[in-house]
Amino acid sequence: MELGIRLAHLAKTGDVPVFAVVGGGYRSAMHQLRIAEGIQVVTSPRHAAVLLLAGVLTDDATETVSHVHDQMAGPRVTVGWGHSDPPAVPLAMNVAGDVAEVVATIRQAFQDVLTGAIAPAPPLLPNVDAVEWRGVGPYGHGGTGMTGGTPYGRPLPLRAPARDNLELDQLPVTVGPWFAGFPSGLALRVSLQGDVAQVVEVNTTSFVSAGRGGVFERALREPMLIRDLEMARARHHLEWMADTLLISGVDRLAVKAARLAATIELGDVEPVKKLITSVRRSLLRHMTLRGVGVLPSDIDLAGLGPVARATGMSDDRRTAEDGYDDLGFRPVTRDDGDAWGRFMVRAEEAVQAVDLAGRAGNRIAFGNGEVEAPDGLYRVGESRPSGRFVSMLETILVGAEWGDLVATIQSLDIDMESVSVGKPVV
């Protein structure tokens, strides 16, 4: 009885650990959820008591979500937030409201499962070996010799030549589609020797469905107010900065960037400038981003937004719009060409966007089948920039150390929703 009282008190007073699987239409909303009080969004399902399914997933996501669910220690419970019906896995509750409502729902579900008001969710997958391996091979480990095999579904390393021609163990692992360091829905099969990726293969399965189109999709077919476009650009860049700072271990500044994305106002550039100053004073660029993710010179970067402009290319569709010309717009460029350069281009574009929005008045732009979005050029009938970025990964990530691999992917600003869409119909 005393244990039940203690658990009920914990459920009411402590932050609830939540692991989130983010589907279509909820990428931006998740940034607001991460800074909400009363919950803690964790990076591993093993640390979570509540599984949150946010947005729309495809049928192909069901098995991977079930694996995530079964990694959680009991008692566990699953909550949906704007999740599709039928759900990928059974839900205790499903809410379609704002951040405050979903936080309240998560806390209520956590309290109910701790106090026994609702039954904890049982495992979703059968408790059987992923492959038959017992007794196979001379050591019963499922492989040949002393290497190979997949005991308990976990592959053992095989010998393979490294880039310096030494024979080393090479371990194949699949990472994603819900790894916290990757864009939600991206899955890679990587062969690692130590922490160096020797082979990279992209899983082409679409796990995330596209959400509702935003202001930049609308700007393809109708002129939009520049102030609306630029405030959306500033918020996007600040949210991306928050993710980058979090992945890089600069948690305090990540929270600051996420809060700023939710509260920034027209023309209010000073808070963004102060954030950039704080980032410059941190060790971020020296430890994680400087010299990382330099792209091969033979890759065509035209139309790839901040990634192209970080190499010195003055490539920005806004320069062809009269409304932007009236405001004295000039593209932000840098010559770094690495992940740090991409970070600073987006940071400086966030400042520029807030300033432009404050001075734009009722000026309009685009509506002619093209628009310069935060991640690059959108055209009617053509794939989004994220599709081109994903197609590069199998080339540009080979030879990268694991930390640099994660930082490189993050620096490209990949949105798997737009990859799953393919060629949009407008």
C-alpha positions as CSV (number, residue, x, y, z in Angstrom):
1,M,0.0,0.0,0.0
2,E,2.8,2.4,0.9
3,L,4.5,1.7,-2.4
4,G,1.3,2.6,-4.3
5,I,1.2,5.9,-2.4
6,R,4.8,6.7,-3.2
7,L,4.2,5.9,-6.9
8,A,1.1,8.1,-7.0
9,H,3.1,10.9,-5.4
10,L,5.9,10.4,-8.0
11,A,3.4,10.5,-10.9
12,K,2.0,13.8,-9.6
13,T,5.2,15.7,-8.8
14,G,8.1,14.4,-11.0
15,D,8.8,15.0,-14.7
16,V,7.5,12.1,-16.8
17,P,10.1,10.5,-19.0
18,V,8.8,10.3,-22.6
19,F,10.3,8.9,-25.8
20,A,8.7,10.4,-28.9
21,V,8.2,8.9,-32.4
22,V,7.6,11.8,-34.6
23,G,5.5,11.4,-37.7
24,G,4.1,13.8,-40.4
25,G,3.1,17.3,-39.4
26,Y,4.6,17.4,-35.9
27,R,8.3,18.2,-36.4
28,S,7.8,21.8,-35.2
29,A,5.3,20.9,-32.4
30,M,7.9,18.6,-30.9
31,H,10.2,21.5,-30.3
32,Q,7.6,23.1,-28.2
33,L,6.9,19.9,-26.3
34,R,10.6,19.5,-25.4
35,I,10.6,22.8,-23.5
36,A,7.3,22.1,-21.7
37,E,7.3,21.7,-18.0
38,G,6.1,18.4,-16.4
39,I,7.7,16.0,-18.9
40,Q,11.2,15.1,-20.0
41,V,11.7,14.0,-23.6
42,V,14.5,11.4,-23.4
43,T,16.7,10.1,-26.2
44,S,16.3,6.3,-25.5
45,P,13.2,4.3,-25.0
46,R,15.0,2.4,-22.3
47,H,14.8,5.5,-20.2
48,A,11.1,6.2,-20.9
49,A,7.8,5.3,-19.2
50,V,5.6,6.8,-21.9
51,L,5.8,6.3,-25.6
52,L,4.4,9.2,-27.5
53,L,3.4,8.7,-31.2
54,A,3.1,12.2,-32.7
55,G,1.7,12.8,-36.2
56,V,1.2,10.4,-39.1
57,L,3.2,7.3,-39.7
58,T,3.0,4.8,-42.6
59,D,2.0,1.2,-42.2
60,D,5.7,0.3,-42.7
61,A,6.5,2.0,-39.3
62,T,4.4,-0.5,-37.3
63,E,7.2,-3.1,-36.7
64,T,9.9,-0.5,-35.9
65,V,7.6,1.3,-33.4
66,S,6.8,-2.1,-31.8
67,H,10.5,-2.7,-31.3
68,V,10.8,0.7,-29.7
69,H,7.8,0.0,-27.5
70,D,9.2,-3.4,-26.3
71,Q,12.5,-1.8,-25.3
72,M,10.7,0.3,-22.6
73,A,10.8,-1.0,-19.1
74,G,7.5,-1.6,-17.4
75,P,5.1,-0.3,-16.4
76,R,4.7,1.5,-19.7
77,V,2.0,3.2,-21.6
78,T,1.5,4.6,-25.1
79,V,-0.1,8.0,-25.9
80,G,-1.0,9.4,-29.3
81,W,-0.8,13.0,-30.3
82,G,-2.7,13.7,-33.6
83,H,-1.8,10.1,-34.4
84,S,-3.6,8.3,-37.3
85,D,-6.3,5.7,-36.9
86,P,-5.7,2.8,-36.8
87,P,-2.7,3.4,-34.7
88,A,0.7,1.9,-35.3
89,V,0.5,0.3,-31.8
90,P,-2.3,0.2,-29.3
91,L,-2.9,3.5,-27.6
92,A,-4.0,4.1,-24.0
93,M,-5.1,7.7,-25.0
94,N,-5.0,9.8,-28.1
95,V,-5.1,13.6,-28.0
96,A,-5.4,16.2,-30.8
97,G,-4.9,19.3,-28.8
98,D,-2.1,21.7,-28.1
99,V,1.1,21.2,-26.1
100,A,-0.5,21.9,-22.7
101,E,-3.2,19.3,-23.4
102,V,-0.8,16.6,-24.5
103,V,1.4,17.2,-21.5
104,A,-1.6,16.8,-19.2
105,T,-2.6,13.6,-21.1
106,I,0.9,12.1,-20.7
107,R,1.0,12.9,-17.0
108,Q,-2.5,11.4,-16.5
109,A,-1.6,8.2,-18.4
110,F,1.6,7.9,-16.4
111,Q,-0.3,8.3,-13.1
112,D,-3.0,5.8,-14.2
113,V,-0.5,3.1,-15.1
114,L,1.6,3.6,-11.9
115,T,-1.5,3.4,-9.6
116,G,-3.1,0.5,-11.5
117,A,-6.0,2.5,-12.9
118,I,-5.0,1.2,-16.3
119,A,-3.1,-2.0,-17.1
120,P,0.5,-1.5,-18.3
121,A,1.0,-2.4,-21.9
122,P,2.3,-5.9,-22.6
123,P,5.1,-6.7,-25.1
124,L,3.9,-6.3,-28.7
125,L,6.4,-8.7,-30.3
126,P,6.9,-12.5,-29.6
127,N,9.8,-13.4,-27.4
128,V,11.6,-15.5,-29.9
129,D,15.0,-15.3,-31.6
130,A,15.1,-13.0,-34.6
131,V,17.0,-15.7,-36.5
132,E,17.8,-19.3,-35.8
133,W,21.4,-19.4,-34.6
134,R,21.7,-21.7,-31.6
135,G,24.1,-24.6,-32.2
136,V,25.1,-23.3,-35.7
137,G,28.9,-23.1,-36.2
138,P,31.8,-24.7,-34.4
139,Y,31.1,-22.6,-31.2
140,G,27.3,-22.7,-31.4
141,H,27.3,-18.9,-31.9
142,G,25.6,-18.9,-35.3
143,G,28.5,-18.2,-37.5
144,T,31.7,-19.7,-39.1
145,G,35.0,-19.8,-37.3
146,M,35.0,-17.4,-34.3
147,T,33.2,-14.5,-36.1
148,G,29.9,-13.9,-37.8
149,G,26.5,-15.0,-36.8
150,T,23.6,-13.1,-35.2
151,P,23.0,-14.4,-31.7
152,Y,19.8,-12.9,-30.2
153,G,19.4,-11.0,-33.4
154,R,22.6,-9.0,-32.8
155,P,25.3,-9.4,-35.5
156,L,28.8,-10.3,-34.6
157,P,31.6,-8.6,-36.6
158,L,33.3,-10.1,-39.6
159,R,36.8,-9.5,-40.8
160,A,37.1,-7.0,-43.7
161,P,39.8,-4.7,-45.1
162,A,39.9,-1.2,-43.7
163,R,40.7,1.9,-45.7
164,D,44.4,1.5,-44.7
165,N,44.4,-2.1,-46.0
166,L,44.5,-3.7,-42.6
167,E,42.1,-6.6,-41.8
168,L,39.9,-5.4,-39.0
169,D,36.5,-6.5,-37.5
170,Q,33.6,-4.9,-39.3
171,L,30.3,-4.7,-37.6
172,P,27.1,-4.1,-39.5
173,V,24.4,-2.2,-37.6
174,T,21.1,-0.6,-38.5
175,V,20.5,2.8,-36.9
176,G,17.1,4.5,-37.1
177,P,14.4,5.2,-38.0
178,W,13.8,6.6,-34.5
179,F,17.4,7.3,-33.4
180,A,17.4,10.7,-31.6
181,G,20.5,11.9,-33.5
182,F,18.9,11.4,-36.9
183,P,16.0,13.1,-38.6
184,S,12.8,11.2,-37.6
185,G,12.2,8.4,-40.2
186,L,15.8,8.1,-41.5
187,A,17.3,4.6,-41.2
188,L,20.9,3.7,-42.2
189,R,22.7,0.4,-42.4
190,V,26.3,1.1,-41.4
191,S,29.3,-1.1,-41.4
192,L,31.6,0.1,-38.7
193,Q,35.3,-0.6,-38.1
194,G,35.8,0.9,-34.7
195,D,33.8,4.1,-34.9
196,V,34.5,4.7,-38.6
197,A,31.8,4.1,-41.2
198,Q,33.2,1.9,-44.0
199,V,29.9,1.2,-45.8
200,V,26.6,3.3,-45.6
201,E,23.3,2.2,-47.1
202,V,20.1,4.2,-46.8
203,N,16.9,2.3,-46.0
204,T,14.5,3.7,-48.7
205,T,11.3,2.7,-46.7
206,S,9.0,5.6,-46.0
207,F,8.2,5.5,-42.3
208,V,6.8,9.1,-42.0
209,S,3.8,10.4,-43.9
210,A,3.7,14.0,-45.1
211,G,1.8,16.5,-42.9
212,R,-0.2,19.5,-44.0
213,G,1.7,21.9,-46.2
214,G,2.9,25.1,-44.6
215,V,3.5,28.7,-45.8
216,F,6.2,27.8,-48.2
217,E,4.1,25.1,-50.0
218,R,1.3,27.7,-50.3
219,A,3.8,30.2,-51.8
220,L,4.3,27.9,-54.7
221,R,0.9,28.6,-56.0
222,E,-0.1,32.0,-54.5
223,P,1.8,35.2,-53.5
224,M,2.5,35.3,-49.8
225,L,3.3,38.1,-47.4
226,I,7.1,38.4,-47.0
227,R,6.7,38.9,-43.3
228,D,4.9,35.6,-43.0
229,L,7.5,33.8,-45.1
230,E,10.5,35.3,-43.2
231,M,9.1,34.6,-39.7
232,A,8.5,31.0,-40.7
233,R,12.1,30.9,-42.0
234,A,13.4,32.3,-38.7
235,R,11.4,29.9,-36.6
236,H,12.6,26.9,-38.8
237,H,16.2,27.9,-38.5
238,L,16.0,28.5,-34.7
239,E,14.4,25.0,-34.3
240,W,17.1,23.5,-36.4
241,M,19.7,25.3,-34.3
242,A,18.1,23.9,-31.1
243,D,18.4,20.3,-32.5
244,T,22.0,20.9,-33.5
245,L,22.9,22.3,-30.1
246,L,21.2,19.4,-28.4
247,I,23.0,16.8,-30.4
248,S,26.3,18.6,-29.8
249,G,25.7,18.5,-26.0
250,V,25.1,22.3,-25.5
251,D,21.8,21.7,-23.8
252,R,21.4,25.1,-22.2
253,L,21.7,26.9,-25.5
254,A,19.4,24.3,-27.2
255,V,16.6,25.2,-24.7
256,K,17.2,28.9,-25.3
257,A,17.0,28.4,-29.1
258,A,13.8,26.4,-28.8
259,R,12.1,28.9,-26.6
260,L,13.2,31.7,-28.9
261,A,11.7,29.9,-31.9
262,A,8.3,29.9,-30.1
263,T,8.4,33.5,-28.9
264,I,10.3,35.5,-31.5
265,E,8.5,38.6,-32.8
266,L,8.7,40.8,-36.0
267,G,11.9,42.8,-36.1
268,D,13.2,41.6,-32.7
269,V,16.7,40.7,-33.8
270,E,18.5,41.3,-30.5
271,P,17.6,37.9,-28.8
272,V,18.8,36.0,-31.9
273,K,22.1,38.0,-32.0
274,K,22.6,37.2,-28.3
275,L,22.1,33.5,-28.9
276,I,24.6,33.5,-31.7
277,T,27.1,35.3,-29.5
278,S,26.6,32.7,-26.8
279,V,27.2,29.9,-29.4
280,R,30.4,31.6,-30.6
281,R,31.7,31.6,-27.0
282,S,31.0,27.9,-26.5
283,L,33.2,25.1,-27.7
284,L,30.7,23.9,-30.2
285,R,32.5,24.8,-33.4
286,H,35.8,23.5,-32.2
287,M,34.6,20.2,-30.8
288,T,31.9,19.1,-33.2
289,L,31.4,21.1,-36.3
290,R,34.6,22.7,-37.6
291,G,36.0,20.8,-40.6
292,V,33.1,18.3,-40.4
293,G,30.9,17.3,-43.4
294,V,32.9,19.1,-46.2
295,L,31.1,17.9,-49.4
296,P,33.0,16.7,-52.5
297,S,33.6,19.4,-55.0
298,D,31.8,17.5,-57.8
299,I,28.4,17.6,-56.1
300,D,25.9,19.9,-57.6
301,L,24.7,22.2,-54.9
302,A,22.4,24.5,-56.9
303,G,19.1,25.0,-55.2
304,L,20.3,23.5,-51.9
305,G,19.8,26.7,-49.8
306,P,22.1,27.2,-46.8
307,V,24.2,24.2,-47.7
308,A,25.1,25.8,-51.0
309,R,25.5,29.3,-49.5
310,A,27.9,27.9,-46.8
311,T,30.3,27.2,-49.7
312,G,30.2,30.8,-51.0
313,M,27.5,30.3,-53.6
314,S,25.1,33.3,-53.8
315,D,22.3,31.0,-54.7
316,D,18.9,32.3,-53.4
317,R,15.6,32.6,-55.4
318,R,14.7,35.6,-53.2
319,T,17.1,37.8,-55.2
320,A,14.7,37.6,-58.2
321,E,11.7,38.9,-56.3
322,D,10.9,42.7,-56.4
323,G,9.5,42.7,-52.9
324,Y,12.9,41.4,-51.5
325,D,14.8,43.8,-53.8
326,D,12.9,46.7,-52.3
327,L,14.1,45.6,-48.8
328,G,17.7,45.6,-49.9
329,F,18.0,41.8,-49.6
330,R,21.3,40.1,-50.1
331,P,22.0,36.4,-49.6
332,V,24.0,35.3,-46.5
333,T,27.1,33.4,-47.6
334,R,30.2,31.9,-46.0
335,D,33.3,30.1,-47.4
336,D,33.7,27.4,-44.7
337,G,31.9,24.7,-46.6
338,D,31.6,22.6,-43.4
339,A,29.0,21.9,-40.7
340,W,30.0,25.0,-38.8
341,G,29.6,27.1,-42.0
342,R,26.0,25.7,-42.4
343,F,25.2,26.5,-38.8
344,M,26.4,30.1,-39.1
345,V,24.6,30.7,-42.4
346,R,21.3,29.5,-40.8
347,A,22.0,31.5,-37.7
348,E,22.7,34.7,-39.6
349,E,19.7,34.0,-41.9
350,A,17.5,33.8,-38.8
351,V,18.6,37.4,-37.8
352,Q,18.1,38.6,-41.3
353,A,14.7,37.0,-41.6
354,V,13.4,38.6,-38.4
355,D,14.7,42.0,-39.6
356,L,13.1,41.6,-43.1
357,A,9.8,40.6,-41.5
358,G,9.9,43.7,-39.4
359,R,10.4,46.0,-42.4
360,A,8.3,44.1,-45.0
361,G,5.0,45.7,-44.4
362,N,2.5,44.3,-46.9
363,R,5.0,43.3,-49.6
364,I,4.4,40.0,-51.2
365,A,6.5,37.5,-53.1
366,F,6.5,34.2,-55.0
367,G,3.4,32.4,-56.2
368,N,4.9,31.5,-59.6
369,G,5.8,27.9,-59.0
370,E,9.1,28.5,-57.2
371,V,9.9,29.5,-53.6
372,E,13.1,29.8,-51.6
373,A,12.3,27.7,-48.5
374,P,14.5,27.4,-45.4
375,D,16.1,24.2,-46.7
376,G,16.5,25.2,-50.4
377,L,14.5,25.8,-53.6
378,Y,11.1,24.3,-54.0
379,R,9.7,23.9,-57.6
380,V,6.3,22.6,-58.7
381,G,6.7,19.0,-59.9
382,E,10.2,18.5,-58.5
383,S,11.5,16.7,-55.4
384,R,12.4,18.7,-52.4
385,P,16.1,19.3,-51.4
386,S,15.9,16.7,-48.7
387,G,15.5,14.0,-51.3
388,R,18.8,15.1,-52.9
389,F,20.5,15.2,-49.5
390,V,19.4,11.6,-48.7
391,S,20.8,10.5,-52.1
392,M,24.2,11.9,-51.1
393,L,24.5,10.1,-47.8
394,E,25.8,6.8,-49.1
395,T,28.8,8.7,-50.6
396,I,29.6,11.6,-48.3
397,L,29.4,9.6,-45.0
398,V,31.8,6.8,-46.0
399,G,35.0,7.2,-43.9
400,A,33.4,9.5,-41.3
401,E,33.8,8.8,-37.6
402,W,30.5,8.2,-35.9
403,G,30.2,11.6,-34.2
404,D,31.1,13.4,-37.5
405,L,28.6,11.2,-39.3
406,V,25.8,12.4,-37.0
407,A,26.9,16.0,-37.2
408,T,27.0,15.9,-41.0
409,I,23.5,14.5,-41.3
410,Q,22.2,17.1,-38.9
411,S,23.9,19.9,-40.8
412,L,22.0,19.1,-44.0
413,D,18.6,19.7,-42.4
414,I,16.8,16.6,-43.8
415,D,13.1,16.4,-43.5
416,M,11.9,12.8,-44.2
417,E,8.3,14.0,-44.7
418,S,9.3,15.7,-47.9
419,V,11.4,12.7,-49.0
420,S,8.4,10.4,-48.6
421,V,6.3,12.9,-50.7
422,G,8.6,12.6,-53.7
423,K,7.4,14.9,-56.4
424,P,4.7,17.1,-55.0
425,V,1.3,17.7,-56.7
426,V,0.4,21.4,-56.5
